[in-house]
């Protein structure tokens, strides 16, 4: 997890009890609100307390009301919410492969369920999506203009219920329909699906390079450069994890991601984070990748509930990306 840095305001997590609403705010803007062990402990303590509080009808997580940068662990608090609100200032990405890591925090589950091969594209390239694109892709539920956000929050705090229909109706009053730009990556789904459906990372890059030479595809070259700069091991692990995720439950994905994280940090398996070792895709052997996915003894596996329901339990068939 990320190292803790002292915040100018002191607390890295702010918690408020306002009537029947409970508000928790990640307060690490200079660190892009990444998740540290302290943040996890504070979030868990508040959420567990409010779960037992009969007066708590609605919980607002200020990363879910996203009007800034939402990446990695912070993004994982946005995407699975029953309602996740974004604005024109929202920036989302899963750039872990670029630093020798992998898509964790449940993203091997969520990305695998995005339309077509969009999940592989986002996971491997670390490409950014804006607020409207997040709604169009299905990773957020509502787009609310930034100027309306304070009024929306005030309205939510005034609700005396956490009823799903009531909350959804309240948010809808402030939200607007999204129209994605013609230059949006979501308009490139044919190329993405063709290239990122290939069997391995090397084939994906080769296919993507072939498309880059065609007229109208100048957008590909900068993405290719980022892809080629990324960790070879991170790319292979990320692709396998997302593709395995298509056939796994959320619990299975979380357990798998936990194993990958622990095994990656074991220097006998991988010293990849700084040295890019091995330095090329060709030198990253399957045996090495298999070690990173190796399961633990049962008592060491991540303990996680098997019976939870989530908004994104299924593919985003209704997303704009699917119907172009």
VMD Tcl script that draws the C-alpha trace (Angstrom):
set ca {
  {0.00 0.00 0.00}
  {1.00 3.61 -0.44}
  {3.11 5.29 2.22}
  {1.37 7.75 4.50}
  {2.12 11.44 4.06}
  {1.06 14.08 6.56}
  {-1.93 15.99 5.20}
  {-2.09 19.76 5.73}
  {-5.48 19.26 7.34}
  {-4.16 16.51 9.62}
  {-6.64 13.68 9.15}
  {-6.39 11.42 6.11}
  {-10.03 10.35 6.50}
  {-12.76 12.74 7.64}
  {-16.00 11.36 9.08}
  {-19.20 13.26 9.78}
  {-22.61 12.32 11.14}
  {-25.24 14.67 9.71}
  {-28.77 13.71 10.66}
  {-29.44 10.29 9.16}
  {-26.53 10.63 6.73}
  {-22.97 9.56 7.32}
  {-20.23 11.20 5.25}
  {-16.67 9.94 4.92}
  {-14.10 11.90 2.93}
  {-10.68 10.78 1.72}
  {-8.44 13.71 2.60}
  {-5.18 13.06 0.74}
  {-5.47 15.25 -2.37}
  {-1.73 15.65 -2.82}
  {-1.37 11.87 -2.98}
  {-4.33 11.56 -5.41}
  {-6.31 9.98 -2.55}
  {-4.49 6.68 -2.92}
  {-5.24 4.05 -0.30}
  {-2.80 3.51 2.57}
  {-3.08 1.04 5.44}
  {-4.17 3.88 7.73}
  {-6.90 4.93 5.29}
  {-8.17 1.35 5.18}
  {-8.29 1.08 8.97}
  {-10.13 4.39 9.37}
  {-12.62 3.64 6.59}
  {-13.33 0.20 8.01}
  {-13.77 1.53 11.55}
  {-16.33 4.11 10.43}
  {-18.25 1.82 8.08}
  {-18.44 -0.97 10.66}
  {-19.68 1.49 13.28}
  {-22.34 2.91 10.98}
  {-23.48 -0.57 9.92}
  {-24.64 -1.09 13.51}
  {-26.14 2.41 13.80}
  {-29.91 2.27 13.37}
  {-29.97 6.01 12.67}
  {-27.56 5.73 9.74}
  {-29.74 5.62 6.63}
  {-27.31 6.83 3.98}
  {-23.53 6.72 3.62}
  {-21.79 9.16 1.28}
  {-18.17 8.41 0.39}
  {-16.57 11.51 -1.04}
  {-14.55 9.49 -3.51}
  {-17.86 8.26 -4.87}
  {-18.89 11.89 -5.43}
  {-15.85 12.18 -7.63}
  {-14.85 15.56 -9.01}
  {-11.12 15.01 -9.27}
  {-8.58 12.27 -9.88}
  {-9.75 8.73 -9.14}
  {-7.09 6.09 -9.68}
  {-6.16 2.68 -8.36}
  {-7.48 2.01 -4.86}
  {-9.37 5.29 -4.79}
  {-11.15 4.33 -7.99}
  {-12.14 1.03 -6.41}
  {-14.26 2.97 -3.92}
  {-16.09 4.67 -6.78}
  {-16.84 1.99 -9.34}
  {-18.78 -0.58 -7.26}
  {-21.07 1.83 -5.45}
  {-24.81 1.56 -5.95}
  {-24.59 5.17 -7.06}
  {-21.35 6.80 -8.18}
  {-21.46 10.44 -9.23}
  {-18.83 12.02 -11.47}
  {-18.28 15.51 -12.90}
  {-16.43 17.20 -15.75}
  {-13.35 17.29 -13.49}
  {-13.21 13.54 -12.93}
  {-10.18 11.62 -14.18}
  {-10.08 7.82 -13.89}
  {-7.31 5.35 -14.66}
  {-5.87 2.00 -13.64}
  {-2.15 2.60 -14.34}
  {-0.72 -0.19 -12.19}
  {1.00 -2.12 -15.01}
  {3.14 0.92 -15.74}
  {4.80 0.61 -12.32}
  {5.30 -3.14 -12.30}
  {2.08 -3.89 -10.45}
  {-1.35 -5.24 -11.44}
  {-5.00 -4.19 -11.37}
  {-6.15 -4.97 -7.83}
  {-8.92 -3.86 -5.44}
  {-11.44 -5.91 -7.41}
  {-10.61 -4.40 -10.79}
  {-9.80 -7.76 -12.38}
  {-13.51 -8.41 -11.79}
  {-14.84 -5.01 -12.86}
  {-12.61 -4.51 -15.90}
  {-13.36 -8.03 -17.12}
  {-17.05 -7.16 -17.21}
  {-16.75 -4.00 -19.26}
  {-18.03 -4.18 -22.85}
  {-15.88 -5.93 -25.42}
  {-12.16 -5.65 -24.67}
  {-12.33 -2.22 -23.06}
  {-11.20 -3.75 -19.76}
  {-8.01 -5.17 -21.24}
  {-7.33 -1.84 -22.93}
  {-7.73 0.19 -19.74}
  {-5.81 -2.28 -17.60}
  {-2.83 -2.64 -19.94}
  {-2.48 0.94 -21.17}
  {-3.50 2.87 -18.06}
  {-5.54 5.11 -20.36}
  {-7.61 7.81 -18.70}
  {-11.36 8.26 -18.87}
  {-13.22 11.45 -18.05}
  {-16.51 11.69 -16.18}
  {-18.78 11.35 -19.20}
  {-16.78 8.40 -20.49}
  {-17.08 6.68 -17.12}
  {-20.86 6.89 -17.26}
  {-20.92 5.79 -20.90}
  {-18.71 2.79 -20.12}
  {-20.73 1.83 -17.05}
  {-18.09 2.54 -14.39}
  {-20.15 5.39 -12.92}
  {-23.90 5.83 -12.68}
  {-24.50 9.59 -12.92}
  {-22.87 12.67 -14.41}
  {-23.54 15.85 -12.44}
  {-22.04 19.22 -13.47}
  {-19.52 20.41 -10.90}
  {-21.49 23.55 -10.12}
  {-24.45 21.41 -9.01}
  {-22.44 19.11 -6.75}
  {-22.80 21.11 -3.50}
  {-26.55 21.38 -4.01}
  {-26.81 17.65 -4.71}
  {-24.88 16.80 -1.56}
  {-27.07 19.13 0.47}
  {-30.16 17.46 -0.97}
  {-28.84 13.98 -0.19}
  {-28.07 15.00 3.37}
  {-31.65 16.18 3.78}
  {-33.10 12.78 2.89}
  {-34.48 10.86 5.83}
  {-34.05 7.54 4.07}
  {-31.49 5.35 2.42}
  {-34.10 3.81 0.14}
  {-32.46 2.98 -3.19}
  {-35.27 4.41 -5.32}
  {-35.40 7.64 -3.31}
  {-31.65 8.19 -3.46}
  {-31.54 7.37 -7.17}
  {-34.39 9.76 -7.88}
  {-32.67 12.53 -5.91}
  {-29.42 12.13 -7.84}
  {-31.24 11.98 -11.16}
  {-32.72 15.43 -10.53}
  {-29.23 16.91 -10.71}
  {-27.69 14.65 -13.36}
  {-27.47 15.19 -17.09}
  {-27.35 12.76 -20.00}
  {-23.89 12.23 -21.43}
  {-22.74 12.58 -25.00}
  {-19.18 11.41 -25.55}
  {-16.90 13.25 -27.97}
  {-16.13 11.79 -31.37}
  {-12.46 11.61 -30.36}
  {-13.25 9.60 -27.23}
  {-11.57 6.25 -26.86}
  {-15.05 4.78 -26.49}
  {-15.59 5.59 -30.16}
  {-12.63 3.37 -31.04}
  {-14.24 0.16 -29.84}
  {-13.81 -1.75 -33.12}
  {-10.02 -1.33 -33.05}
  {-9.81 -1.97 -29.31}
  {-11.87 -5.14 -29.53}
  {-9.85 -6.41 -32.48}
  {-6.41 -5.72 -31.02}
  {-6.99 -6.44 -27.35}
  {-8.69 -9.77 -27.99}
  {-5.39 -11.31 -29.10}
  {-3.95 -14.23 -27.18}
  {-1.04 -12.51 -25.45}
  {0.51 -9.11 -24.78}
  {3.03 -9.45 -27.63}
  {0.25 -10.17 -30.12}
  {-1.81 -7.28 -28.76}
  {1.09 -4.87 -29.26}
  {1.81 -6.22 -32.75}
  {-1.83 -5.86 -33.78}
  {-2.01 -2.37 -32.28}
  {1.15 -1.35 -34.17}
  {-0.41 -2.52 -37.43}
  {-3.47 -0.36 -36.78}
  {-1.29 2.65 -35.92}
  {-0.08 2.87 -39.52}
  {-3.57 3.29 -40.93}
  {-5.13 6.63 -41.78}
  {-7.04 8.27 -38.93}
  {-5.31 6.25 -36.22}
  {-2.78 8.82 -34.99}
  {-4.23 8.41 -31.46}
  {-2.65 4.96 -31.21}
  {1.05 5.91 -31.21}
  {1.09 7.75 -27.84}
  {-0.80 4.84 -26.28}
  {1.66 2.38 -27.78}
  {4.59 4.30 -26.30}
  {3.05 4.08 -22.84}
  {2.32 0.39 -23.35}
  {5.89 -0.37 -24.37}
  {7.30 1.56 -21.40}
  {5.28 -0.50 -18.95}
  {6.58 -3.41 -16.91}
  {6.71 -6.58 -19.05}
  {5.82 -8.71 -16.03}
  {3.10 -6.27 -14.98}
  {1.54 -6.42 -18.44}
  {1.47 -10.21 -18.56}
  {0.10 -10.52 -15.04}
  {-2.56 -7.86 -15.64}
  {-3.80 -9.45 -18.86}
  {-4.03 -12.90 -17.31}
  {-5.74 -11.57 -14.19}
  {-8.43 -9.68 -16.13}
  {-9.12 -12.64 -18.41}
  {-9.33 -15.07 -15.52}
  {-11.68 -12.57 -13.87}
  {-14.32 -13.16 -16.55}
  {-14.92 -16.62 -15.13}
  {-14.43 -15.75 -11.46}
  {-16.68 -14.35 -8.77}
  {-15.77 -11.12 -7.06}
  {-14.54 -13.06 -4.02}
  {-12.34 -15.24 -6.21}
  {-10.91 -12.15 -7.92}
  {-10.10 -10.47 -4.61}
  {-8.36 -13.61 -3.34}
  {-6.41 -13.93 -6.57}
  {-5.35 -10.27 -6.47}
  {-4.19 -10.70 -2.88}
  {-2.02 -13.65 -3.93}
  {-0.58 -11.70 -6.85}
  {0.30 -8.77 -4.60}
  {2.03 -10.88 -1.96}
  {3.85 -13.05 -4.50}
  {4.98 -10.01 -6.51}
  {6.52 -8.50 -3.38}
  {8.55 -11.65 -2.75}
  {11.93 -10.85 -4.25}
  {12.60 -14.49 -5.05}
  {9.75 -14.29 -7.56}
  {10.01 -10.76 -8.90}
  {12.31 -7.78 -8.55}
  {10.39 -6.07 -11.29}
  {9.17 -2.83 -9.75}
  {12.35 -0.80 -10.25}
  {14.58 -2.70 -12.64}
  {11.98 -4.01 -15.13}
  {13.53 -7.41 -14.63}
  {13.07 -9.26 -16.92}
  {13.37 -6.29 -19.31}
  {11.34 -7.67 -22.23}
  {8.12 -9.61 -22.75}
  {10.04 -12.45 -24.39}
  {12.10 -12.97 -21.25}
  {9.09 -13.15 -18.92}
  {8.61 -16.91 -18.80}
  {5.24 -18.53 -18.16}
  {6.74 -20.33 -15.15}
  {7.55 -16.97 -13.59}
  {4.01 -15.72 -14.12}
  {2.59 -18.97 -12.73}
  {4.56 -18.41 -9.52}
  {2.94 -15.00 -9.12}
  {-0.51 -16.60 -9.35}
  {0.38 -19.49 -7.06}
  {-2.30 -20.03 -4.35}
  {-1.57 -20.10 -0.64}
  {-2.45 -22.63 2.00}
  {-6.08 -22.16 3.00}
  {-5.34 -20.42 6.31}
  {-3.27 -17.79 4.49}
  {-5.84 -16.97 1.81}
  {-7.71 -13.67 1.97}
  {-10.90 -14.00 4.00}
  {-13.78 -12.37 2.15}
  {-17.55 -12.84 2.00}
  {-18.88 -15.04 -0.79}
  {-22.48 -13.83 -0.81}
  {-22.50 -10.09 -1.47}
  {-24.46 -8.44 -4.28}
  {-23.11 -5.52 -6.27}
  {-24.36 -3.01 -8.79}
  {-21.95 -4.31 -11.40}
  {-22.76 -8.01 -11.03}
  {-22.88 -8.59 -14.77}
  {-21.74 -6.87 -17.92}
  {-22.63 -3.35 -18.88}
  {-24.91 -4.24 -21.79}
  {-26.67 -0.87 -21.50}
  {-23.53 1.24 -21.73}
  {-23.06 3.64 -24.64}
  {-19.90 1.72 -25.56}
  {-22.00 -1.35 -26.39}
  {-24.45 0.41 -28.67}
  {-22.33 2.25 -31.20}
}
mol new
graphics top color blue
foreach p $ca { graphics top sphere $p radius 0.5 }
foreach p [lrange $ca 0 end-1] q [lrange $ca 1 end] { graphics top cylinder $p $q radius 0.2 }
display resetview
